[in-house]
Structures are given as C-alpha cells and as structure tokens.
C-alpha cells in the first residue's frame, strides 16, 4: 500500500480560513433549525455572558 493518494502524502498539511459572515450565520440557523437568539439577536446576546452574538458551534 502506498503512502500517497493522488498527490497527498502522509505528513502533508493543509489550512483553511474563512471569515464567518452574517449570511453564513443565518443560513446555518435555517438549515439546522438552531435559531437561538444568542446566534441571531444582538439585543438578546448583549444580555448574556458573551455580551455579543456568537457563531454556532460545529
């Protein structure tokens, strides 16, 4: 068995970065049904220990 599959070898690394947008949050809430105000409502989130909205956990 080879340690390489289609140019990917054992020990290779990759990174991915993305700024989470407002639309990402809204879309994720809609798709998952998780519409907690902590993720969607600025006024509500301001009253929590986080003091602002937070993105959904993965």
C-alpha positions in Angstrom: 0.0 0.0 0.0 1.3 3.4 -0.9 1.6 6.3 1.5 0.4 8.7 -1.3 -3.0 9.0 -2.8 -3.5 11.4 -5.7 -0.6 13.6 -4.6 -1.5 13.6 -0.9 1.2 12.0 1.3 1.4 11.1 5.0 2.6 14.1 6.9 1.2 16.7 4.4 -0.8 19.5 6.0 -3.4 22.0 4.8 -5.1 25.0 6.2 -8.4 26.7 5.5 -9.6 30.1 6.7 -12.9 31.8 6.3 -14.4 34.9 7.9 -17.9 33.9 9.0 -20.4 36.3 7.5 -23.9 37.4 8.6 -25.3 35.3 5.8 -23.4 32.2 6.9 -25.0 32.5 10.4 -28.5 33.0 9.0 -28.0 30.1 6.5 -26.7 27.8 9.2 -29.5 28.6 11.6 -32.1 28.0 8.8 -30.5 24.7 7.7 -30.1 23.2 11.2 -33.2 24.7 12.8 -31.0 26.2 15.5 -32.4 29.7 15.7 -31.4 30.5 19.3 -31.3 34.3 19.8 -27.7 34.0 21.1 -26.8 33.5 17.4 -29.3 35.8 15.8 -30.4 38.6 18.1 -27.9 41.4 19.1 -30.1 42.8 21.9 -30.6 39.4 23.5 -27.0 38.4 23.1 -25.9 41.6 24.8 -27.6 40.4 28.0 -25.6 37.1 28.1 -22.1 36.3 29.4 -20.8 36.6 25.9 -22.0 40.2 25.5 -22.5 39.8 21.8 -23.7 37.3 19.3 -21.7 34.1 18.8 -21.5 31.8 15.8 -22.9 28.3 16.1 -20.6 25.6 17.3 -19.5 22.9 14.9 
